[in-house]
Amino acid sequence: MLFYNIKLKKYSQELRKQMTDAERLLWSKIRGKQLKGLQFYRQRIIGNYIVDFYCPKATVTVELDGGQHYTDEGMIKDKNRDEYMTAQGLKVLRFSDREVFENINGVIQRIYYNLP
């Protein structure tokens, strides 16, 4: 079982209520066990982080990156997050918001191929 910071619970609930358009679009394609019959969760707390999407059976997290992720500070934070997730035995898949809007089928295909 993965450690999670209970103090982030209210924040993760708020993030679920205020999904971005890119998150909403991807969620519509992966919710309800649509990919290989596997359950995904959104805005899941892992350690001191909240990941956009998480599939526990596949040990995969999916992150959607908006503009703030491409700043120097954002890239450092993402690198630290990815290193933490990898140390927990999780695979991290990252996509830009733009990629989700312009190539949702490619995004879904890449997620699909990273599932058992």
FIDRENFI-180453 format. One record per residue: chain; residue number from 1; x, z, y of N, C-alpha, C, CB in turn. Coordinates in nm, 2 decimals. Glycine has a CB too. Layout:
// FIDRENFI-180453
+-------+-----+--------+--------+--------+--------+--------+--------+--------+--------+--------+--------+--------+--------+
| kette |  nr |    n_u |    n_w |    n_v |   ca_u |   ca_w |   ca_v |    c_u |    c_w |    c_v |   cb_u |   cb_w |   cb_v |
+-------+-----+--------+--------+--------+--------+--------+--------+--------+--------+--------+--------+--------+--------+
|     A | NUM |      X |      Z |      Y |      X |      Z |      Y |      X |      Z |      Y |      X |      Z |      Y |
...
+-------+-----+--------+--------+--------+--------+--------+--------+--------+--------+--------+--------+--------+--------+
END
This chain:
// FIDRENFI-180453
+-------+-----+--------+--------+--------+--------+--------+--------+--------+--------+--------+--------+--------+--------+
| kette |  nr |    n_u |    n_w |    n_v |   ca_u |   ca_w |   ca_v |    c_u |    c_w |    c_v |   cb_u |   cb_w |   cb_v |
+-------+-----+--------+--------+--------+--------+--------+--------+--------+--------+--------+--------+--------+--------+
|     A |   1 |   0.08 |   0.00 |  -0.12 |   0.00 |   0.00 |   0.00 |   0.09 |   0.00 |   0.12 |  -0.10 |   0.12 |   0.00 |
|     A |   2 |   0.05 |  -0.08 |   0.22 |   0.13 |  -0.09 |   0.34 |   0.09 |   0.02 |   0.44 |   0.11 |  -0.23 |   0.41 |
|     A |   3 |   0.19 |   0.07 |   0.51 |   0.17 |   0.17 |   0.62 |   0.10 |   0.11 |   0.73 |   0.31 |   0.24 |   0.66 |
|     A |   4 |   0.02 |   0.18 |   0.80 |  -0.04 |   0.13 |   0.92 |  -0.06 |   0.24 |   1.02 |  -0.17 |   0.06 |   0.90 |
|     A |   5 |  -0.05 |   0.21 |   1.15 |  -0.06 |   0.31 |   1.26 |  -0.21 |   0.32 |   1.29 |   0.03 |   0.27 |   1.38 |
|     A |   6 |  -0.27 |   0.43 |   1.25 |  -0.41 |   0.46 |   1.28 |  -0.44 |   0.45 |   1.43 |  -0.45 |   0.59 |   1.22 |
|     A |   7 |  -0.35 |   0.48 |   1.51 |  -0.37 |   0.48 |   1.66 |  -0.41 |   0.34 |   1.71 |  -0.25 |   0.53 |   1.73 |
|     A |   8 |  -0.38 |   0.24 |   1.63 |  -0.41 |   0.10 |   1.67 |  -0.55 |   0.06 |   1.63 |  -0.31 |   0.01 |   1.61 |
|     A |   9 |  -0.62 |   0.14 |   1.56 |  -0.75 |   0.10 |   1.50 |  -0.85 |   0.05 |   1.61 |  -0.81 |   0.22 |   1.43 |
|     A |  10 |  -0.87 |   0.13 |   1.72 |  -0.96 |   0.09 |   1.82 |  -0.92 |  -0.05 |   1.88 |  -0.98 |   0.19 |   1.93 |
|     A |  11 |  -0.79 |  -0.06 |   1.91 |  -0.74 |  -0.19 |   1.97 |  -0.76 |  -0.31 |   1.87 |  -0.59 |  -0.17 |   2.00 |
|     A |  12 |  -0.74 |  -0.29 |   1.74 |  -0.76 |  -0.40 |   1.65 |  -0.91 |  -0.43 |   1.65 |  -0.72 |  -0.36 |   1.51 |
|     A |  13 |  -1.00 |  -0.34 |   1.66 |  -1.14 |  -0.36 |   1.66 |  -1.18 |  -0.44 |   1.79 |  -1.23 |  -0.23 |   1.66 |
|     A |  14 |  -1.12 |  -0.41 |   1.90 |  -1.14 |  -0.48 |   2.02 |  -1.09 |  -0.63 |   2.01 |  -1.07 |  -0.41 |   2.14 |
|     A |  15 |  -0.98 |  -0.64 |   1.95 |  -0.92 |  -0.78 |   1.93 |  -1.02 |  -0.86 |   1.84 |  -0.79 |  -0.77 |   1.87 |
|     A |  16 |  -1.08 |  -0.80 |   1.74 |  -1.18 |  -0.88 |   1.66 |  -1.30 |  -0.92 |   1.74 |  -1.22 |  -0.79 |   1.54 |
|     A |  17 |  -1.34 |  -0.84 |   1.84 |  -1.45 |  -0.88 |   1.92 |  -1.42 |  -0.98 |   2.02 |  -1.51 |  -0.75 |   1.99 |
|     A |  18 |  -1.29 |  -0.99 |   2.06 |  -1.24 |  -1.08 |   2.17 |  -1.15 |  -1.19 |   2.12 |  -1.18 |  -1.00 |   2.28 |
|     A |  19 |  -1.18 |  -1.25 |   2.01 |  -1.09 |  -1.35 |   1.95 |  -1.07 |  -1.47 |   2.05 |  -1.15 |  -1.40 |   1.81 |
|     A |  20 |  -0.96 |  -1.53 |   2.04 |  -0.93 |  -1.65 |   2.12 |  -1.00 |  -1.76 |   2.06 |  -0.78 |  -1.68 |   2.14 |
|     A |  21 |  -1.02 |  -1.87 |   2.13 |  -1.08 |  -1.99 |   2.07 |  -1.00 |  -2.04 |   1.95 |  -1.09 |  -2.10 |   2.18 |
|     A |  22 |  -0.87 |  -2.04 |   1.96 |  -0.79 |  -2.08 |   1.84 |  -0.81 |  -1.99 |   1.72 |  -0.64 |  -2.09 |   1.88 |
|     A |  23 |  -0.82 |  -1.86 |   1.74 |  -0.84 |  -1.77 |   1.63 |  -0.98 |  -1.79 |   1.58 |  -0.83 |  -1.62 |   1.68 |
|     A |  24 |  -1.08 |  -1.81 |   1.66 |  -1.22 |  -1.84 |   1.62 |  -1.23 |  -1.96 |   1.53 |  -1.31 |  -1.85 |   1.74 |
|     A |  25 |  -1.16 |  -2.07 |   1.57 |  -1.16 |  -2.19 |   1.49 |  -1.09 |  -2.18 |   1.36 |  -1.09 |  -2.31 |   1.57 |
|     A |  26 |  -0.97 |  -2.11 |   1.36 |  -0.91 |  -2.09 |   1.23 |  -0.99 |  -2.00 |   1.14 |  -0.77 |  -2.04 |   1.25 |
|     A |  27 |  -1.05 |  -1.90 |   1.19 |  -1.13 |  -1.80 |   1.12 |  -1.24 |  -1.87 |   1.05 |  -1.18 |  -1.69 |   1.21 |
|     A |  28 |  -1.30 |  -1.97 |   1.12 |  -1.42 |  -2.04 |   1.06 |  -1.38 |  -2.12 |   0.94 |  -1.48 |  -2.14 |   1.16 |
|     A |  29 |  -1.25 |  -2.15 |   0.92 |  -1.20 |  -2.23 |   0.81 |  -1.14 |  -2.14 |   0.69 |  -1.09 |  -2.32 |   0.85 |
|     A |  30 |  -1.11 |  -2.01 |   0.72 |  -1.05 |  -1.93 |   0.62 |  -1.13 |  -1.81 |   0.57 |  -0.91 |  -1.88 |   0.66 |
|     A |  31 |  -1.24 |  -1.78 |   0.65 |  -1.32 |  -1.66 |   0.62 |  -1.40 |  -1.69 |   0.49 |  -1.41 |  -1.63 |   0.73 |
|     A |  32 |  -1.45 |  -1.58 |   0.43 |  -1.54 |  -1.60 |   0.32 |  -1.48 |  -1.66 |   0.20 |  -1.66 |  -1.68 |   0.36 |
|     A |  33 |  -1.35 |  -1.64 |   0.18 |  -1.28 |  -1.68 |   0.06 |  -1.28 |  -1.83 |   0.04 |  -1.33 |  -1.62 |  -0.07 |
|     A |  34 |  -1.27 |  -1.91 |   0.15 |  -1.28 |  -2.05 |   0.15 |  -1.15 |  -2.12 |   0.09 |  -1.30 |  -2.11 |   0.29 |
|     A |  35 |  -1.04 |  -2.05 |   0.10 |  -0.91 |  -2.10 |   0.05 |  -0.87 |  -2.03 |  -0.08 |  -0.80 |  -2.08 |   0.16 |
|     A |  36 |  -0.88 |  -2.11 |  -0.19 |  -0.84 |  -2.06 |  -0.32 |  -0.91 |  -1.93 |  -0.36 |  -0.69 |  -2.04 |  -0.33 |
|     A |  37 |  -1.03 |  -1.90 |  -0.30 |  -1.10 |  -1.78 |  -0.34 |  -1.04 |  -1.65 |  -0.29 |  -1.13 |  -1.78 |  -0.48 |
|     A |  38 |  -0.95 |  -1.66 |  -0.20 |  -0.88 |  -1.54 |  -0.15 |  -0.93 |  -1.49 |  -0.02 |  -0.73 |  -1.57 |  -0.13 |
|     A |  39 |  -0.94 |  -1.36 |  -0.01 |  -0.99 |  -1.29 |   0.11 |  -0.89 |  -1.28 |   0.22 |  -1.05 |  -1.16 |   0.08 |
|     A |  40 |  -0.92 |  -1.32 |   0.34 |  -0.84 |  -1.30 |   0.46 |  -0.91 |  -1.20 |   0.55 |  -0.82 |  -1.43 |   0.54 |
|     A |  41 |  -0.83 |  -1.12 |   0.62 |  -0.88 |  -1.02 |   0.72 |  -0.82 |  -1.06 |   0.85 |  -0.84 |  -0.88 |   0.68 |
|     A |  42 |  -0.90 |  -1.03 |   0.96 |  -0.85 |  -1.06 |   1.09 |  -0.81 |  -0.94 |   1.17 |  -0.95 |  -1.14 |   1.17 |
|     A |  43 |  -0.71 |  -0.95 |   1.25 |  -0.66 |  -0.84 |   1.33 |  -0.64 |  -0.72 |   1.25 |  -0.77 |  -0.81 |   1.45 |
|     A |  44 |  -0.56 |  -0.73 |   1.15 |  -0.52 |  -0.63 |   1.05 |  -0.40 |  -0.55 |   1.10 |  -0.50 |  -0.68 |   0.91 |
|     A |  45 |  -0.40 |  -0.42 |   1.09 |  -0.29 |  -0.34 |   1.13 |  -0.19 |  -0.33 |   1.01 |  -0.34 |  -0.19 |   1.17 |
|     A |  46 |  -0.07 |  -0.36 |   1.04 |   0.04 |  -0.35 |   0.94 |   0.16 |  -0.28 |   1.01 |   0.08 |  -0.49 |   0.88 |
|     A |  47 |   0.19 |  -0.16 |   0.97 |   0.29 |  -0.08 |   1.04 |   0.24 |  -0.05 |   1.19 |   0.43 |  -0.16 |   1.04 |
|     A |  48 |   0.33 |  -0.09 |   1.28 |   0.29 |  -0.07 |   1.42 |   0.25 |  -0.20 |   1.49 |   0.41 |  -0.01 |   1.50 |
|     A |  49 |   0.21 |  -0.29 |   1.41 |   0.17 |  -0.43 |   1.46 |   0.03 |  -0.46 |   1.41 |   0.27 |  -0.53 |   1.40 |
|     A |  50 |  -0.03 |  -0.55 |   1.49 |  -0.16 |  -0.60 |   1.45 |  -0.14 |  -0.75 |   1.43 |  -0.27 |  -0.58 |   1.56 |
|     A |  51 |  -0.16 |  -0.80 |   1.30 |  -0.14 |  -0.94 |   1.27 |  -0.28 |  -1.01 |   1.29 |  -0.09 |  -0.96 |   1.13 |
|     A |  52 |  -0.27 |  -1.14 |   1.33 |  -0.39 |  -1.22 |   1.35 |  -0.48 |  -1.23 |   1.23 |  -0.36 |  -1.35 |   1.41 |
|     A |  53 |  -0.41 |  -1.27 |   1.12 |  -0.48 |  -1.28 |   0.99 |  -0.39 |  -1.24 |   0.87 |  -0.53 |  -1.43 |   0.96 |
|     A |  54 |  -0.45 |  -1.18 |   0.77 |  -0.38 |  -1.12 |   0.66 |  -0.45 |  -1.15 |   0.53 |  -0.35 |  -0.97 |   0.68 |
|     A |  55 |  -0.38 |  -1.20 |   0.43 |  -0.43 |  -1.21 |   0.30 |  -0.35 |  -1.12 |   0.20 |  -0.43 |  -1.36 |   0.25 |
|     A |  56 |  -0.40 |  -1.01 |   0.16 |  -0.32 |  -0.91 |   0.08 |  -0.28 |  -0.97 |  -0.05 |  -0.40 |  -0.79 |   0.07 |
|     A |  57 |  -0.37 |  -1.04 |  -0.12 |  -0.34 |  -1.09 |  -0.25 |  -0.23 |  -1.19 |  -0.25 |  -0.46 |  -1.15 |  -0.32 |
|     A |  58 |  -0.22 |  -1.27 |  -0.14 |  -0.11 |  -1.37 |  -0.13 |   0.01 |  -1.31 |  -0.05 |  -0.16 |  -1.49 |  -0.06 |
|     A |  59 |   0.00 |  -1.19 |   0.00 |   0.10 |  -1.13 |   0.08 |   0.15 |  -1.22 |   0.19 |   0.22 |  -1.08 |   0.00 |
|     A |  60 |   0.05 |  -1.28 |   0.26 |   0.07 |  -1.37 |   0.37 |   0.00 |  -1.33 |   0.50 |   0.02 |  -1.52 |   0.33 |
|     A |  61 |   0.08 |  -1.34 |   0.61 |   0.02 |  -1.31 |   0.74 |   0.02 |  -1.45 |   0.81 |   0.09 |  -1.20 |   0.82 |
|     A |  62 |  -0.08 |  -1.47 |   0.90 |  -0.09 |  -1.59 |   0.98 |  -0.10 |  -1.55 |   1.12 |  -0.21 |  -1.68 |   0.94 |
|     A |  63 |   0.00 |  -1.60 |   1.20 |   0.00 |  -1.57 |   1.35 |  -0.02 |  -1.69 |   1.43 |   0.14 |  -1.50 |   1.38 |
|     A |  64 |  -0.11 |  -1.68 |   1.53 |  -0.13 |  -1.79 |   1.62 |  -0.07 |  -1.75 |   1.76 |  -0.29 |  -1.82 |   1.64 |
|     A |  65 |   0.01 |  -1.84 |   1.80 |   0.09 |  -1.82 |   1.92 |   0.04 |  -1.89 |   2.04 |   0.24 |  -1.85 |   1.90 |
|     A |  66 |   0.00 |  -1.81 |   2.14 |  -0.04 |  -1.87 |   2.27 |   0.09 |  -1.87 |   2.36 |  -0.15 |  -1.79 |   2.34 |
|     A |  67 |   0.07 |  -1.90 |   2.49 |   0.18 |  -1.92 |   2.58 |   0.27 |  -1.80 |   2.60 |   0.12 |  -1.95 |   2.71 |
|     A |  68 |   0.22 |  -1.68 |   2.59 |   0.30 |  -1.56 |   2.61 |   0.41 |  -1.55 |   2.50 |   0.22 |  -1.44 |   2.61 |
|     A |  69 |   0.39 |  -1.62 |   2.38 |   0.49 |  -1.61 |   2.27 |   0.61 |  -1.69 |   2.30 |   0.42 |  -1.65 |   2.15 |
|     A |  70 |   0.61 |  -1.78 |   2.40 |   0.72 |  -1.87 |   2.42 |   0.81 |  -1.82 |   2.54 |   0.67 |  -2.01 |   2.45 |
|     A |  71 |   0.79 |  -1.70 |   2.59 |   0.88 |  -1.64 |   2.69 |   0.99 |  -1.58 |   2.61 |   0.80 |  -1.54 |   2.78 |
|     A |  72 |   1.10 |  -1.55 |   2.68 |   1.21 |  -1.48 |   2.61 |   1.17 |  -1.35 |   2.55 |   1.33 |  -1.46 |   2.71 |
|     A |  73 |   1.09 |  -1.27 |   2.63 |   1.04 |  -1.14 |   2.58 |   0.95 |  -1.16 |   2.46 |   0.97 |  -1.07 |   2.69 |
|     A |  74 |   0.86 |  -1.26 |   2.46 |   0.77 |  -1.29 |   2.35 |   0.84 |  -1.33 |   2.23 |   0.67 |  -1.40 |   2.40 |
|     A |  75 |   0.94 |  -1.41 |   2.24 |   1.02 |  -1.46 |   2.12 |   1.09 |  -1.34 |   2.06 |   1.12 |  -1.57 |   2.16 |
|     A |  76 |   1.15 |  -1.25 |   2.14 |   1.22 |  -1.14 |   2.08 |   1.12 |  -1.05 |   2.01 |   1.29 |  -1.05 |   2.20 |
|     A |  77 |   1.00 |  -1.02 |   2.07 |   0.90 |  -0.94 |   2.00 |   0.85 |  -1.00 |   1.87 |   0.78 |  -0.92 |   2.09 |
|     A |  78 |   0.83 |  -1.14 |   1.87 |   0.79 |  -1.21 |   1.75 |   0.90 |  -1.20 |   1.64 |   0.76 |  -1.35 |   1.78 |
|     A |  79 |   1.02 |  -1.21 |   1.68 |   1.13 |  -1.20 |   1.58 |   1.14 |  -1.07 |   1.52 |   1.27 |  -1.23 |   1.65 |
|     A |  80 |   1.12 |  -0.96 |   1.60 |   1.12 |  -0.82 |   1.55 |   1.00 |  -0.80 |   1.45 |   1.11 |  -0.72 |   1.66 |
|     A |  81 |   0.89 |  -0.86 |   1.49 |   0.77 |  -0.84 |   1.41 |   0.78 |  -0.92 |   1.28 |   0.64 |  -0.90 |   1.48 |
|     A |  82 |   0.84 |  -1.04 |   1.28 |   0.86 |  -1.12 |   1.16 |   0.96 |  -1.05 |   1.07 |   0.91 |  -1.26 |   1.20 |
|     A |  83 |   1.06 |  -0.99 |   1.12 |   1.16 |  -0.92 |   1.04 |   1.10 |  -0.80 |   0.97 |   1.28 |  -0.88 |   1.13 |
|     A |  84 |   1.01 |  -0.73 |   1.05 |   0.94 |  -0.62 |   0.99 |   0.85 |  -0.66 |   0.87 |   0.86 |  -0.54 |   1.09 |
|     A |  85 |   0.77 |  -0.77 |   0.90 |   0.68 |  -0.82 |   0.80 |   0.75 |  -0.86 |   0.67 |   0.59 |  -0.93 |   0.85 |
|     A |  86 |   0.86 |  -0.93 |   0.69 |   0.94 |  -0.98 |   0.58 |   1.00 |  -0.87 |   0.50 |   1.06 |  -1.07 |   0.63 |
|     A |  87 |   1.04 |  -0.76 |   0.57 |   1.10 |  -0.64 |   0.50 |   0.99 |  -0.57 |   0.42 |   1.15 |  -0.54 |   0.60 |
|     A |  88 |   0.86 |  -0.59 |   0.46 |   0.75 |  -0.54 |   0.38 |   0.71 |  -0.63 |   0.26 |   0.63 |  -0.51 |   0.47 |
|     A |  89 |   0.78 |  -0.74 |   0.25 |   0.75 |  -0.83 |   0.14 |   0.64 |  -0.93 |   0.17 |   0.70 |  -0.75 |   0.02 |
|     A |  90 |   0.61 |  -0.95 |   0.30 |   0.51 |  -1.04 |   0.35 |   0.57 |  -1.17 |   0.40 |   0.43 |  -0.98 |   0.46 |
|     A |  91 |   0.50 |  -1.28 |   0.38 |   0.54 |  -1.41 |   0.43 |   0.46 |  -1.43 |   0.56 |   0.51 |  -1.53 |   0.33 |
|     A |  92 |   0.53 |  -1.48 |   0.66 |   0.47 |  -1.50 |   0.80 |   0.46 |  -1.65 |   0.82 |   0.55 |  -1.42 |   0.91 |
|     A |  93 |   0.34 |  -1.69 |   0.85 |   0.32 |  -1.83 |   0.89 |   0.28 |  -1.83 |   1.04 |   0.21 |  -1.90 |   0.80 |
|     A |  94 |   0.35 |  -1.91 |   1.12 |   0.32 |  -1.91 |   1.26 |   0.28 |  -2.05 |   1.30 |   0.44 |  -1.87 |   1.34 |
|     A |  95 |   0.17 |  -2.06 |   1.38 |   0.12 |  -2.18 |   1.44 |   0.09 |  -2.16 |   1.59 |  -0.01 |  -2.23 |   1.36 |
|     A |  96 |   0.11 |  -2.27 |   1.66 |   0.08 |  -2.26 |   1.80 |  -0.08 |  -2.28 |   1.82 |   0.15 |  -2.36 |   1.89 |
|     A |  97 |  -0.13 |  -2.22 |   1.92 |  -0.27 |  -2.25 |   1.95 |  -0.30 |  -2.40 |   1.96 |  -0.32 |  -2.18 |   2.08 |
|     A |  98 |  -0.21 |  -2.47 |   2.02 |  -0.23 |  -2.61 |   2.04 |  -0.23 |  -2.68 |   1.90 |  -0.11 |  -2.67 |   2.12 |
|     A |  99 |  -0.15 |  -2.64 |   1.81 |  -0.15 |  -2.70 |   1.67 |  -0.28 |  -2.68 |   1.61 |  -0.03 |  -2.64 |   1.59 |
|     A | 100 |  -0.34 |  -2.56 |   1.62 |  -0.47 |  -2.53 |   1.56 |  -0.57 |  -2.63 |   1.62 |  -0.51 |  -2.38 |   1.59 |
|     A | 101 |  -0.57 |  -2.65 |   1.75 |  -0.67 |  -2.74 |   1.81 |  -0.65 |  -2.89 |   1.78 |  -0.67 |  -2.72 |   1.96 |
|     A | 102 |  -0.52 |  -2.93 |   1.77 |  -0.49 |  -3.07 |   1.75 |  -0.48 |  -3.11 |   1.61 |  -0.37 |  -3.10 |   1.83 |
|     A | 103 |  -0.45 |  -3.01 |   1.52 |  -0.43 |  -3.05 |   1.38 |  -0.48 |  -2.94 |   1.28 |  -0.28 |  -3.08 |   1.35 |
|     A | 104 |  -0.60 |  -2.90 |   1.30 |  -0.65 |  -2.79 |   1.21 |  -0.64 |  -2.82 |   1.07 |  -0.80 |  -2.76 |   1.25 |
|     A | 105 |  -0.66 |  -2.94 |   1.02 |  -0.64 |  -2.97 |   0.88 |  -0.50 |  -2.95 |   0.83 |  -0.69 |  -3.12 |   0.86 |
|     A | 106 |  -0.40 |  -2.99 |   0.92 |  -0.26 |  -2.96 |   0.88 |  -0.23 |  -2.82 |   0.87 |  -0.17 |  -3.03 |   0.98 |
|     A | 107 |  -0.29 |  -2.74 |   0.96 |  -0.27 |  -2.59 |   0.96 |  -0.33 |  -2.53 |   0.83 |  -0.33 |  -2.53 |   1.08 |
|     A | 108 |  -0.45 |  -2.57 |   0.80 |  -0.52 |  -2.52 |   0.68 |  -0.43 |  -2.57 |   0.55 |  -0.66 |  -2.58 |   0.67 |
|     A | 109 |  -0.39 |  -2.69 |   0.55 |  -0.31 |  -2.74 |   0.44 |  -0.18 |  -2.65 |   0.42 |  -0.27 |  -2.89 |   0.46 |
|     A | 110 |  -0.11 |  -2.62 |   0.53 |   0.01 |  -2.54 |   0.52 |  -0.02 |  -2.40 |   0.47 |   0.08 |  -2.54 |   0.66 |
|     A | 111 |  -0.13 |  -2.34 |   0.52 |  -0.17 |  -2.21 |   0.47 |  -0.20 |  -2.22 |   0.32 |  -0.29 |  -2.15 |   0.55 |
|     A | 112 |  -0.28 |  -2.32 |   0.28 |  -0.32 |  -2.34 |   0.14 |  -0.20 |  -2.35 |   0.05 |  -0.40 |  -2.47 |   0.13 |
|     A | 113 |  -0.10 |  -2.42 |   0.09 |   0.02 |  -2.44 |   0.00 |   0.11 |  -2.31 |  -0.01 |   0.11 |  -2.55 |   0.05 |
|     A | 114 |   0.08 |  -2.22 |   0.08 |   0.16 |  -2.09 |   0.08 |   0.08 |  -1.98 |   0.01 |   0.19 |  -2.05 |   0.22 |
|     A | 115 |  -0.03 |  -2.02 |  -0.06 |  -0.11 |  -1.92 |  -0.13 |  -0.09 |  -1.94 |  -0.28 |  -0.27 |  -1.94 |  -0.10 |
|     A | 116 |  -0.10 |  -1.83 |  -0.36 |  -0.07 |  -1.85 |  -0.51 |  -0.18 |  -1.93 |  -0.58 |  -0.06 |  -1.71 |  -0.57 |
+-------+-----+--------+--------+--------+--------+--------+--------+--------+--------+--------+--------+--------+--------+
END
